[in-house]
Structure formats: C-alpha cells, structure tokens
C-alpha cells in the first residue's frame, strides 16, 4: 500500500504529512517521494525540528541571510521537516506565515518548494489539546500517510532480510549463493 501511496503522491505539489513511530522509515519515504516525483532532480533538504537550540533551528530554517534560508535553497525541490511535532509555537507560527505568503520574511522571492513533514506523535491530537498550531496542521496534512511499525508488517521481514544480507555480503566481498530465499524459509518452517 505504501508503494501505491508513493505513486499517487509523488507528482503532486501538495504538502505531505508522514506519521509513524521512530525508526519506521519516515525520512526514507520522504526521500523516495521526492526522488520519484517531478522534483526529483532538484534539491532535497532535511531540517531536524527536534533541534533543542532554537537559534540553530532558526538558522537552519531561515538562514543567517535570507538567501541561506532552506526554503529558498530548496527552490523547485522538497524541504523535509523531520519531527514537526517538536517545534515550539513561535516557530510553528513563523513557518505557517512563510508557507501562506509563499515568501521568507524579508525576501521578495516567491517560494516554489514542496513541504514534506514527519511526526512521531498524532498532530491532530496535539491540535485538540492546544499544543500544536491548527492552521499549520491543516496546511501540512493535505496528504496524510501513516507508516505502521515493522511489528505490524511481518510480511516485509523476509524481503528486508534478503536485502540486508545482499548488502552485507557485498561489503564483505562475499559471493552470495542462496538456493532459497527467506520467504522460502518461512514457508518451509510452517510445513
């Protein structure tokens, strides 16, 4: 179903919100959506919203000079806001104003950047509690993707084992000769 979601959303310019537990691959999914879409040849940049130093986070988002803003350096591409749920209220407000007006404060450059954001918490629940900006949530969740943890996707385990085994063998310079795949092993163990 994730593959179908990628196919449906990759060429849209609408913002995307990816929800899932830590470690489910939200960054990877955002990168795949970017790479396979119309913006794939343009920049893909990540801003880690879990940054505790607000000054550094503001420099990451808006730069020391307006031209250094990630919103501007990603023109034509995708800006990934990782763990959006951890932003403080003033930064949330500044982001929604930037996105609404399609301009970085102090700049005359009109923005052409797709926003993909991730959250390990339910932003809708945070909005209901008054802990997250409602307007930013409405803007960012036009396309909502929920990624289940691996424990709920046990069918993916054999493919992942095959993939990582091949990579490790390549790193070690080993020839990988398998007469059966991991999926065969799970089928045989059930018999």
C-alpha positions as CSV (number, residue, x, y, z in Angstrom):
1,X,0.0,0.0,0.0
2,X,3.0,2.3,0.6
3,X,4.1,1.8,-3.0
4,X,0.6,2.8,-4.2
5,X,0.7,5.9,-2.0
6,X,4.1,6.9,-3.4
7,X,2.8,6.5,-7.0
8,X,-0.3,8.6,-6.2
9,X,1.5,11.4,-4.3
10,X,5.0,11.7,-6.0
11,X,4.0,14.3,-8.6
12,X,1.6,16.4,-6.5
13,X,2.7,19.7,-5.1
14,X,0.5,19.4,-2.1
15,X,2.3,19.1,1.3
16,X,2.6,15.7,2.8
17,X,2.5,14.6,6.5
18,X,4.1,11.3,7.3
19,X,3.1,9.8,10.7
20,X,4.8,6.9,12.4
21,X,6.8,5.7,15.3
22,X,10.5,6.5,15.5
23,X,12.5,4.2,13.2
24,X,9.8,3.3,10.7
25,X,11.5,5.0,7.8
26,X,9.8,8.4,7.5
27,X,12.9,10.0,6.1
28,X,13.4,7.3,3.6
29,X,9.8,7.5,2.5
30,X,10.1,11.3,2.1
31,X,13.2,10.9,0.0
32,X,11.5,8.3,-2.2
33,X,8.5,10.5,-2.8
34,X,10.9,13.3,-3.8
35,X,13.3,11.2,-5.9
36,X,10.5,9.5,-7.9
37,X,8.5,12.7,-8.4
38,X,8.7,15.7,-10.8
39,X,11.0,17.5,-8.3
40,X,13.5,14.6,-8.1
41,X,16.3,16.4,-9.9
42,X,16.0,19.4,-7.6
43,X,17.3,19.7,-4.1
44,X,16.0,17.6,-1.2
45,X,16.9,19.0,2.2
46,X,16.1,17.9,5.7
47,X,15.6,20.2,8.7
48,X,15.6,18.3,12.1
49,X,12.8,20.0,14.1
50,X,13.9,18.2,17.2
51,X,16.9,20.6,17.5
52,X,16.8,21.9,21.0
53,X,18.9,25.0,20.2
54,X,16.2,27.4,18.8
55,X,18.8,29.8,17.4
56,X,20.4,27.0,15.4
57,X,16.9,25.7,14.3
58,X,16.0,29.3,13.1
59,X,19.4,29.5,11.2
60,X,18.6,26.1,9.6
61,X,15.1,27.2,8.5
62,X,15.7,30.9,7.6
63,X,19.5,31.2,7.4
64,X,21.7,34.0,8.7
65,X,21.0,35.8,5.4
66,X,17.6,35.4,3.7
67,X,19.4,33.8,0.7
68,X,20.6,31.0,3.0
69,X,17.0,30.0,4.1
70,X,16.3,26.4,3.4
71,X,13.0,27.4,1.9
72,X,15.0,29.3,-0.8
73,X,17.9,26.9,-1.2
74,X,15.4,24.2,-1.9
75,X,13.6,26.1,-4.7
76,X,12.0,23.7,-7.1
77,X,12.7,20.8,-4.7
78,X,11.5,19.4,-1.4
79,X,12.1,20.5,2.1
80,X,11.6,17.8,4.7
81,X,10.6,18.9,8.2
82,X,11.5,16.0,10.4
83,X,9.6,15.6,13.7
84,X,7.5,18.7,13.2
85,X,5.7,17.9,16.4
86,X,8.7,19.1,18.4
87,X,8.6,22.7,17.1
88,X,7.8,25.5,19.6
89,X,4.8,27.7,19.0
90,X,6.6,30.8,17.7
91,X,8.5,28.7,15.1
92,X,5.2,27.0,14.0
93,X,3.7,30.4,13.6
94,X,6.6,31.6,11.5
95,X,6.5,28.5,9.3
96,X,2.8,28.9,8.6
97,X,3.2,32.5,7.7
98,X,6.1,31.7,5.4
99,X,4.0,28.9,3.7
100,X,0.8,31.0,3.4
101,X,2.5,34.0,1.9
102,X,5.0,31.8,-0.1
103,X,7.8,34.1,0.9
104,X,10.5,34.0,3.5
105,X,10.2,37.1,5.8
106,X,12.4,39.8,4.4
107,X,12.6,38.3,0.9
108,X,10.8,39.1,-2.4
109,X,11.5,35.7,-3.8
110,X,8.3,33.7,-4.3
111,X,8.7,30.2,-2.9
112,X,8.5,27.1,-5.1
113,X,9.2,24.3,-2.6
114,X,7.2,21.2,-1.7
115,X,6.9,20.6,2.0
116,X,7.0,17.1,3.4
117,X,6.9,16.8,7.2
118,X,7.0,13.9,9.6
119,X,5.8,13.4,13.1
120,X,6.1,10.5,15.6
121,X,3.1,11.9,17.5
122,X,-0.5,12.4,16.4
123,X,-0.6,16.0,15.4
124,X,-4.4,16.0,15.3
125,X,-4.5,15.0,19.0
126,X,-1.9,17.8,19.8
127,X,-4.1,20.3,18.0
128,X,-7.1,19.2,20.0
129,X,-5.1,19.7,23.2
130,X,-3.9,23.2,22.0
131,X,-0.3,22.0,21.8
132,X,0.1,22.4,18.0
133,X,-0.8,25.2,15.6
134,X,-4.2,24.3,14.0
135,X,-3.5,26.3,10.8
136,X,-0.1,24.6,10.3
137,X,-1.7,21.2,10.8
138,X,-4.4,21.9,8.3
139,X,-1.9,23.1,5.7
140,X,0.7,20.3,6.2
141,X,-1.8,17.4,6.4
142,X,-3.4,17.7,2.9
143,X,-1.8,14.4,2.2
144,X,-1.6,12.1,5.2
145,X,0.5,8.9,5.2
146,X,0.6,6.6,8.2
147,X,3.5,4.2,8.3
148,X,2.9,1.1,10.5
149,X,5.9,-0.2,12.5
150,X,7.6,-3.4,11.3
151,X,5.9,-5.5,14.0
152,X,2.6,-4.9,12.2
153,X,4.2,-5.6,8.8
154,X,5.6,-9.1,9.4
155,X,5.3,-9.9,5.7
156,X,8.0,-7.4,4.9
157,X,10.6,-9.2,7.1
158,X,11.8,-11.8,4.5
159,X,12.3,-9.1,1.9
160,X,14.2,-7.0,4.3
161,X,16.4,-9.9,5.4
162,X,17.2,-10.7,1.8
163,X,18.0,-7.1,1.0
164,X,20.3,-6.5,4.0
165,X,22.0,-9.9,3.6
166,X,22.9,-9.0,0.0
167,X,24.3,-5.6,1.1
168,X,26.4,-7.2,3.9
169,X,27.8,-9.8,1.6
170,X,28.8,-7.1,-0.9
171,X,30.6,-5.1,1.9
172,X,32.4,-8.3,3.0
173,X,33.3,-9.2,-0.6
174,X,31.4,-12.5,-0.3
175,X,29.6,-14.2,-3.1
176,X,26.0,-14.7,-2.0
177,X,24.7,-18.1,-3.2
178,X,21.3,-18.8,-1.9
179,X,19.3,-21.8,-3.1
180,X,16.2,-20.4,-1.4
181,X,15.0,-17.0,-0.3
182,X,14.0,-16.1,3.2
183,X,10.4,-16.3,2.1
184,X,11.0,-20.0,1.2
185,X,12.4,-20.5,4.7
186,X,9.3,-19.1,6.4
187,X,7.1,-21.2,4.1
188,X,9.2,-24.3,4.9
189,X,9.1,-23.7,8.6
190,X,5.3,-23.6,8.5
191,X,5.1,-27.1,6.9
